[in-house]
Amino acid sequence: MESNELKRSLKQRHLTMISIGGTIGGGLFLASGNVVHNAGALGGPLAYLIIGILVYILMKGLGEMATFMPVSGGYTTFAGLFVHPVLGFMVGWNVSINGFLGLGAEIVGGAMILNQFFPGVPPVAWCIMISLLILGLNLIDVKAYGEAEFWFAGIKVVAIIIFLIIGILMIFGVVGDQGFIGLSNWNSHSLFPSGFGAVVLMMTGVIWSYLGVETVAIVAGETENPSIAVPKAINTIFYRIVLFYVGSITIMGLVVPYENVSVLSNGYAGLFTLAGVPAAAVIMNLVILTSLTSAANSTLYALSRILTGMSREGKAPKALAKINKRGIPMTSVVLCILLSQVSLLTNFISPDKVFIWLTSIAGFNTLLGWFSILLSHFKFRTWLAQRGGSVGKLKFKMGVYPLPTLVCLVVLIAIGIYTAYSPDTRLTFFIGVPMLILYAIIGTIVYKKGKMVYPEYEKYLDAHNKEEQICS
């Protein structure tokens, strides 16, 4: 039997850029076009801001738990330990299936971009090639994954900063042939063309855009000095959300008419084209391709670690817990890439339709994962106190508690219910809810059979209590 363990090979610079890469996902470049088109020039940025605030609160709570207990299972382990093992089972498999869909969406997005350069090559061929690329990056070692993500994230950051600068110059008429644009694209029709209800409905797509930001907590299990590195990465998340997401989409709505953006006609390339940047669409599509590859790379990494953690807790097949000598859970990685081949639906249906379906379902199902993080954090402090720990001695903690957590829980429930009332999102509700019920039924059966194993938390609790004694 193999006894290899995951290796703590990721450094602070890797974690910082991974957190940025998780914040700037492929959804920012592709899904944002669909959000602005439907929610409007102001409704789009507002949807990203509301979910961005929720994400920041969620990450503060997640960071509090992850610095106390840096494990590979991440928040699926926290749900099972601090709330109930069945919830951990539900969240773990929901995140896994959801991740396969999200990974498939990233791969489809990359195929859509490459198909524009090489229209003679079928999208399904590109799906396979992208899959093999990210599989290779994840099979070398965790440091190779970290280095790849470091440079992928760097390209995305530079592209967004250039976009912001050029966009601001265009608004004031310094760049482009449009002259002074100002607030001319903000009018009574463009701000909320379909009402505020459309803003709420688009939030499931926005949630998918933020999918991956949780990777910071998952990589804590393979990071040097997680109690220092994780807080540094999380504390700047809100500023990145405001700058990269809300800022860039606000500028998009100010410069590019909302009717002219969609999944295939993203506003980022549109702005560069209006600015007169040579080969703007080509350059932006290459950046988007890098972003999608980066997001797929991170998703594959996170999914494989979640499955490994679940396996060790008796919530997934034992074979998924095997780790090779390089510290790679190879069986989990290969299984994830195989299941992500849902992207091959592009062989039968148009890529843009497959992309929207996958992102919508993944966005709705992410609600459970985020709900579990918030609920786990709400229960965590009581759990810690009952075992002799002290909240005051935590190395990283949320400043205001528990009101923000409770408000976010209510918001997630409201978004989930609201999706059932709209014809545009009803399908995701009726697909997602039965999946959650199925996870609950299977999880209850497994739990009653006594097959679930509680995570080994004692060493983390002992370290916390010993440090508390030293500090006192």
Summary of the structure (lengths in Angstrom):
residues: 472
radius of gyration: 21.7
end to end distance: 43.1
largest distance: 70.3
contacts: 1778
relative contact order: 0.20
helix: 75%
strand: 0%
